[in-house]
């Protein structure tokens, strides 16, 4: 999946369930690990978990691959 499409899917998923302060950063010049970073805010830990789960689901539906998940606890 292309980076631009993945960003669109992730941002749309965040907007679907009311994430706040969504920001997309191009980090290609800072690290070789990632092309971009998406940061969003939520009102509670429960909402953060719901946001992360929703983004995962939408990325899978769009044909993206989830390689791993960290920090859910």
Residue, then its C-alpha position, 0 to 999 in steps of 0.5 A: x500500500x502506498x504511503x499516501x493512501x495509508x495516511x488517508x486511511x489512518x486519518x479518516x479512521x481517526x476522524x471517524x471516532x473523533x480524534x482531536x489535533x490530528x497531525x501528519x509529519x513527514x519524517x523521511x529526513x529524520x529517520x530511515x525507519x519511517x516515512x511519516x508519523x501521525x499523532x492524534x489526541x483523545x479524551x481518555x485511555x479508553x478512547x485512545x484504545x478505541x482509536x488504535x483499534x479502529x485505525x488497525x481495522x480500517x488499514x486491514x480493510x484497505x489492504x494494508x498489513x499490520x506487522x505488530x502492535x506495541x503498548x496496548x497495556 
